[in-house]
Amino acid sequence: MPPSEESNRLLLAWKLALLRFAVTHDKSDRLNVAALAAELDRPGGRRDADDTLHFFRRTSSQLCAAISGQQPDAQAMLENFCKQTEEPRLRLAFAAAMGMTSSGPAPAQPRPKRNPELFRGLPPRRSASL
């Protein structure tokens, strides 16, 4: 598997682990988030790498504290995480798990206009008699 695909899968697994922790508040789920964060912080996935990257571990710690209600700015942090989550279903599931009413603006998709000529020429609909 190419490194970028593996990184994407690991990132998705981390987000899903955060969702699971948001639902369960279980210590083992929090440890799973931390383990995945440590894996993401390893440059190139090397086990013997210098332990200098801390982004995912720091972010995971802050998000888990916010989920647990131990962070003073928890709501803002969780809303920001939702807005940064690109997968719509995951974003909505996380927002629902946290009891947020809005997970950010929904992507605007223009509603197609109905063509007035759409049914022209079709025979009139007959009512079904039973």
Stockholm file with secondary structure:
# STOCKHOLM 1.0

chainA/1-130         MPPSEESNRLLLAWKLALLRFAVTHDKSDRLNVAALAAELDRPGGRRDADDTLHFFRRTSSQLCAAISGQQPDAQAMLENFCKQTEEPRLRLAFAAAMGMTSSGPAPAQPRPKRNPELFRGLPPRRSASL
#=GR chainA/1-130 SS CCHHHHHHHHHHHHHHHHHHHHHHCCHHHHHHHHHHHHHHHSGGGCTTSCTTCCHHHHHHHHHHHHHTTCSTTHHHHHHHHHHHCCCHHHHHHHHHHTTCSCCSCCCCCCCCCCCTTTTTTCCCCCCCCC
#=GC SS_cons         CCHHHHHHHHHHHHHHHHHHHHHHCCHHHHHHHHHHHHHHHSGGGCTTSCTTCCHHHHHHHHHHHHHTTCSTTHHHHHHHHHHHCCCHHHHHHHHHHTTCSCCSCCCCCCCCCCCTTTTTTCCCCCCCCC
//
